Amino acid sequence: MYLYHAMQCPMEGIHGRTSLWHNIISGGTIGFFGYTSGRLGIPFIGNPELIFYKTGIPPYILAFTVYGTLSGLLAGGLGNKRF
Protein backbone atom coordinates (compact mmCIF):
# COMPACT_ATOMS: atom_id res chain seq x y z
CA MET A 1 0.00 0.00 0.00
CA TYR A 2 2.87 2.37 0.73
CA LEU A 3 4.33 1.74 -2.70
CA TYR A 4 0.97 2.56 -4.27
CA HIS A 5 0.82 5.93 -2.52
CA ALA A 6 4.49 6.60 -3.20
CA MET A 7 3.75 6.25 -6.91
CA GLN A 8 0.45 8.12 -6.91
CA CYS A 9 1.34 11.20 -4.83
CA PRO A 10 4.16 12.53 -7.05
CA MET A 11 1.86 12.32 -10.07
CA GLU A 12 -0.72 14.41 -8.23
CA GLY A 13 1.99 16.87 -7.23
CA ILE A 14 3.26 17.23 -10.79
CA HIS A 15 -0.20 17.73 -12.27
CA GLY A 16 -1.52 19.80 -9.39
CA ARG A 17 -4.77 17.84 -9.03
CA THR A 18 -6.10 14.39 -8.25
CA SER A 19 -7.11 12.20 -11.13
CA LEU A 20 -8.42 8.69 -11.60
CA TRP A 21 -5.65 8.08 -14.15
CA HIS A 22 -3.06 8.32 -11.38
CA ASN A 23 -4.72 5.47 -9.53
CA ILE A 24 -5.06 3.32 -12.65
CA ILE A 25 -1.42 3.79 -13.66
CA SER A 26 -0.15 3.14 -10.12
CA GLY A 27 -2.21 -0.02 -9.64
CA GLY A 28 -1.39 -1.31 -13.11
CA THR A 29 2.33 -0.75 -12.65
CA ILE A 30 2.34 -2.61 -9.33
CA GLY A 31 0.43 -5.48 -10.95
CA PHE A 32 2.84 -5.57 -13.90
CA PHE A 33 6.02 -5.66 -11.82
CA GLY A 34 4.48 -7.91 -9.18
CA TYR A 35 3.49 -10.49 -11.77
CA THR A 36 6.76 -10.37 -13.72
CA SER A 37 8.77 -10.81 -10.51
CA GLY A 38 6.61 -13.77 -9.46
CA ARG A 39 5.28 -12.13 -6.29
CA LEU A 40 1.69 -11.57 -7.45
CA GLY A 41 -0.81 -13.62 -9.34
CA ILE A 42 -3.59 -12.31 -11.52
CA PRO A 43 -6.95 -12.25 -9.73
CA PHE A 44 -10.00 -13.67 -11.50
CA ILE A 45 -7.75 -15.38 -14.07
CA GLY A 46 -7.26 -19.10 -13.60
CA ASN A 47 -4.49 -19.74 -16.12
CA PRO A 48 -2.85 -16.67 -17.73
CA GLU A 49 -0.89 -18.83 -20.17
CA LEU A 50 -4.14 -20.28 -21.51
CA ILE A 51 -5.51 -16.76 -22.04
CA PHE A 52 -2.31 -15.91 -23.93
CA TYR A 53 -2.70 -19.02 -26.08
CA LYS A 54 -6.34 -18.23 -26.92
CA THR A 55 -6.21 -14.43 -27.34
CA GLY A 56 -2.55 -13.51 -27.76
CA ILE A 57 -2.63 -11.12 -24.78
CA PRO A 58 0.63 -11.53 -22.80
CA PRO A 59 0.13 -12.30 -19.09
CA TYR A 60 2.03 -9.20 -17.92
CA ILE A 61 -0.31 -6.95 -19.94
CA LEU A 62 -3.25 -8.83 -18.47
CA ALA A 63 -1.82 -8.23 -14.97
CA PHE A 64 -1.48 -4.49 -15.68
CA THR A 65 -5.06 -4.37 -16.95
CA VAL A 66 -6.62 -6.27 -14.04
CA TYR A 67 -4.76 -4.41 -11.29
CA GLY A 68 -5.25 -1.05 -13.00
CA THR A 69 -8.97 -1.71 -13.39
CA LEU A 70 -9.34 -2.75 -9.76
CA SER A 71 -7.55 0.32 -8.44
CA GLY A 72 -9.55 2.54 -10.80
CA LEU A 73 -12.83 1.05 -9.64
CA LEU A 74 -11.90 1.52 -6.00
CA ALA A 75 -10.73 5.11 -6.51
CA GLY A 76 -13.72 6.04 -8.65
CA GLY A 77 -16.34 4.30 -6.57
CA LEU A 78 -15.04 4.84 -3.07
CA GLY A 79 -12.76 7.83 -3.55
CA ASN A 80 -15.15 9.69 -5.86
CA LYS A 81 -12.29 10.67 -8.19
CA ARG A 82 -12.82 11.80 -11.78
CA PHE A 83 -10.67 11.58 -14.88
N, C-alpha and C positions, 0 to 999 in steps of 0.2 A: 504494500500500500504506500510506503514511503517513496518507493521508486516511481510509482504512478504520479504522485504529487510533485516529486522533483522534476519530472518531465513536463507536467502540465503547467506549473506556475511560471516558469520562464517564458513559455509561449504567451501566456496572458500578460506578462509584463512587457514583452516586446510589442504586442499588438494593442495594449492598453485597454483591453476589454475581455470579458469571458465569452467563450464560444463553444458550442457543441463539438466543433471540429477538433479542438484541443483535446477533448476527452477521447474522441474516436481514434485520433492518431496515437495518443499515449497508450491506450488499451491495446490497440493493434500492434504497436511496436513491442510491447511486453509479451504479447502472445507469440509474435514472430520469433523473437530471440529466445523465449522460454521453450518453444517447441523445437527450434533448431539445436538448442543445447541439450535437449533431452530432459529438461526439468518439468515441463508442462505437457499435458495431453491436450487434445482438442475436444471440448465438451460437445455433446449431442452427436458426435461423429464416432461411429463404432470402429471403422477401419479406414483411416485416411488414404492408405495405399490403394484400396479398392475404389475410392472416389477418384483418385488420380487416374487409375486404369480406365474407368468408365467415362470420365468427363475431360481429362487432361489438365485439371486444376492441380498444381503442386500443393502438397500438404502444408508447406510453410505459408503460402498465400491463403489457404483455407484457415489456418490458425490466425493470421492477421485479420481476416474478415470476421471470424466468429468472435474473437476477443474485442475487436473494434466495435462490432455491433452491440455486444453486451454492455460495454462501457458507455456507448452512445445512448442506449435505451435507459440505462440507470441515470445518466446525467440529464437526459431530456425529460424523463418521467418523474424522477424524484428530485432532481436539482432544478428543474424548470428552466433549463438553459435553451437558448435558441442558436441557430446557425448565424 
